[in-house]
Structures are given as structure tokens and as C-alpha cells.
């Protein structure tokens, strides 16, 4: 009985060791998977930061462009007013000379 008990204990120990090796392998696979995911997340985080900076630069460039457009529209309006005034002056100068 003692030999048989010893043999059963030995078999159980081998079974437990096998299960532990399997669990260790599964845990190592999970660790590798998580390391890979961390690497991907780190790269994605850097890309998001780069995009955030680029977006801020584009917004500033857009703001500058809009200010330039408004300024050009104001200058255009003033030039159109000057042209209208010059046309009025030319008409006023031309009308007495035609009547004489």
C-alpha cells in the first residue's frame, strides 16, 4: 500500500508539473501579447500627439488665411468705392464739355 500511495503521489506531482508548465506557457503568451499591444498603443499615442500638433498648426494657418482674405476683401471694397468715385468725377468732368 505504501508503494502504491507513493506511486500515486508521484503521478499527481507529474500531472501538476505538466499543468504548471502549460499555465506558464499560456501566461508567457499573454505577456507577449500584452507587450505587443503596449508597443502598438505607444506608437498610436505618439501619432495622436503628432496629429494634435499638426491640427493646431493647420488651425493657426487657417486663421491667418481667413484674416488675409478679410483684409483683401476690405481692400477690394475700398478700391471699388474709389473706382465708383473716379467714374462719377469723370462723368461730371465730361458732361459740361459735351454740353458746350
C-alpha positions in Angstrom: 0.0 0.0 0.0 2.8 2.3 0.8 4.5 1.8 -2.6 1.1 2.3 -4.4 0.5 5.5 -2.4 4.0 6.8 -3.3 3.4 6.0 -7.0 0.0 7.8 -7.0 1.6 10.8 -5.3 4.4 10.7 -7.9 1.8 10.6 -10.8 -0.1 13.5 -9.3 3.1 15.6 -8.9 4.0 14.9 -12.6 0.4 15.9 -13.6 0.6 19.1 -11.5 4.0 19.9 -13.0 2.6 19.4 -16.5 -0.3 21.6 -15.8 2.0 24.3 -14.3 4.2 24.2 -17.5 1.0 24.7 -19.6 -0.1 27.6 -17.4 3.4 29.1 -17.6 3.3 28.8 -21.4 -0.1 30.4 -21.6 0.9 33.2 -19.2 4.0 33.9 -21.3 1.9 34.0 -24.5 -0.4 36.5 -22.8 2.7 38.6 -21.6 4.0 38.7 -25.2 0.6 39.7 -26.5 0.3 42.5 -23.9 3.8 43.7 -24.7 2.9 43.8 -28.4 -0.3 45.7 -27.6 1.6 48.2 -25.4 4.0 48.8 -28.2 1.2 49.4 -30.7 -0.6 51.7 -28.1 2.7 53.7 -27.6 3.0 54.2 -31.4 -0.7 55.2 -31.7 -0.3 57.6 -28.8 2.7 59.3 -30.5 0.7 59.5 -33.7 -2.2 61.1 -31.9 0.1 63.7 -30.3 1.7 64.4 -33.7 -1.8 64.8 -35.3 -2.8 67.1 -32.4 0.2 69.4 -33.0 -0.4 69.3 -36.8 -4.1 70.1 -36.3 -3.1 73.1 -34.1 -0.7 74.3 -36.8 -3.4 73.9 -39.5 -5.9 75.8 -37.4 -3.4 78.7 -37.0 -2.7 78.7 -40.7 -6.4 78.7 -41.5 -6.9 81.6 -39.1 -4.1 83.6 -40.8 -5.6 82.8 -44.2 -9.0 83.9 -43.1 -7.6 87.2 -41.8 -5.8 87.8 -45.1 -9.0 87.1 -47.0 -10.9 89.6 -44.9 -8.2 92.1 -45.4 -8.2 91.6 -49.1 -12.0 91.9 -49.2 -11.8 95.2 -47.3 -9.1 96.5 -49.8 -11.2 95.3 -52.7 -14.3 97.1 -51.3 -12.3 100.3 -50.8 -10.9 100.0 -54.4 -14.4 99.5 -55.8 -15.6 102.6 -53.9 -12.6 104.6 -55.3 -13.4 103.4 -58.8 -17.0 104.4 -58.4 -16.0 107.9 -57.2 -13.5 108.3 -60.1 -16.2 107.3 -62.6 -18.5 109.9 -61.0 -15.8 112.5 -61.3 -15.0 111.6 -64.9 -18.8 111.8 -65.7 -19.0 115.1 -64.0 -15.9 116.4 -65.9 -17.1 115.0 -69.2 -20.7 116.2 -69.1 -20.0 120.1 -69.2 -17.6 119.6 -72.0 -20.2 117.8 -74.1 -22.8 120.4 -73.4 -20.6 123.3 -74.6 
